[in-house]
Amino acid sequence: MKVRKGFTLIELLMVIGLIGVLSTIVVVTINPAAMFARARDATRKKDLLSIQAALELYRSDEGVYKAQVGGANRLNTTDCPPASSSLTSTTGTVTYIKTIPCDPRSTTVYNSGNYFYTLSSGNYTLAVCLENANDVEGKAPAAPYNADDANCPSHKYYVVTNP
């Protein structure tokens, strides 16, 4: 009687196939694309809160909020990326935010990658399109930040206004 040492080709193929099926199930369950989208949404929210804090400091020193740049609905002086603008005092001696952030997905998204900013009658609105349509903090499109709604696939926005 022969003694078997090792595995047959059929046994190896069965194990490799089973590992493939199990790994596919795990990847589908975890859904890394959705996790990355939620992470980018968290970055967007953090960025808007940082901009809001800088705007409030600016208003505290200057007495008014920073105006929109060139009539566009943004604070950046150039298109994103790169985020090259800063928020400084009118004298240039105080920097409230060193670099105004851009959307993590770059220029292919809502408002050309710039976070939406508008100032009207002393009240500002900051907004960004969220990737996760199920985000509990997401708001439905409304004026004035829905002007570029065609570039917001989720049609959900995170909105911050002055306190």
MOWODA-V641898 format. One record per residue. PHI is phi in whole degrees, -180 to 180 (none if undefined). D_CENTER is the distance of its C-alpha to the mean C-alpha in Angstrom with 1 decimal. Layout:
{{PHI;D_CENTER} {PHI;D_CENTER}}
This chain:
{{none;67.7} {-84;64.7} {-99;62.1} {-82;58.5} {-123;56.4} {110;52.7} {-112;50.7} {-80;51.5} {-61;49.2} {-61;48.6} {-62;47.5} {-64;45.0} {-64;43.5} {-64;43.2} {-66;41.4} {-63;39.0} {-63;38.4} {-64;37.8} {-62;35.3} {-62;33.4} {-64;33.4} {-64;32.2} {-67;29.4} {-63;28.2} {-62;28.3} {-63;26.3} {-64;23.5} {-66;23.4} {-67;23.5} {-72;20.6} {53;18.4} {-61;16.3} {-63;14.0} {-68;13.1} {-67;12.7} {-65;10.3} {-63;8.1} {-65;8.6} {-66;8.0} {-66;4.5} {-64;4.3} {-63;6.7} {-64;5.3} {-59;3.5} {-63;6.9} {-62;8.8} {-61;8.1} {-64;9.3} {-68;12.1} {-66;13.1} {-64;13.4} {-60;15.3} {-62;17.6} {-65;18.3} {-64;19.2} {-68;21.5} {-64;23.2} {-59;23.6} {-64;25.2} {-62;27.4} {-85;28.9} {-95;29.0} {88;29.7} {-141;27.2} {-82;23.4} {-63;22.2} {-76;22.7} {-64;20.4} {-88;20.8} {56;23.5} {79;23.0} {-81;19.5} {-87;16.7} {-162;15.0} {-102;16.1} {-68;15.9} {-83;19.3} {-126;18.3} {-67;15.8} {-83;12.8} {-75;13.2} {-85;14.9} {-78;13.8} {-114;17.4} {-84;18.0} {-127;18.8} {-108;19.8} {-124;23.5} {-68;26.5} {-63;28.7} {-84;31.2} {81;28.7} {-90;30.0} {-119;27.1} {-107;23.5} {-89;21.1} {-147;18.0} {-65;18.7} {-137;15.8} {-72;13.4} {-70;10.0} {-111;8.2} {-59;5.0} {-60;5.1} {-93;6.9} {78;9.2} {-84;11.6} {-82;11.9} {-124;9.6} {-42;10.0} {55;11.9} {56;12.4} {87;9.1} {-89;10.1} {-73;8.9} {-68;11.7} {-145;14.7} {-142;18.2} {-125;21.3} {-144;24.2} {53;27.4} {80;26.0} {-118;23.0} {-112;19.4} {-131;16.4} {-110;12.7} {-148;10.4} {-150;7.1} {-77;7.3} {-93;6.5} {-81;7.6} {-86;10.1} {-67;12.9} {-98;14.7} {-62;12.4} {-68;15.2} {-91;13.3} {-73;12.3} {-113;14.7} {-71;16.5} {-60;16.5} {-154;18.7} {-68;20.0} {-95;18.9} {-84;15.2} {-95;16.1} {-60;17.8} {-112;15.4} {-63;15.2} {-62;16.6} {-96;13.4} {-121;11.5} {-58;13.2} {-78;12.5} {56;13.7} {-126;11.9} {-128;10.3} {-101;9.6} {-125;12.2} {-128;13.9} {-123;17.4} {-65;20.0} {-68;22.0}}
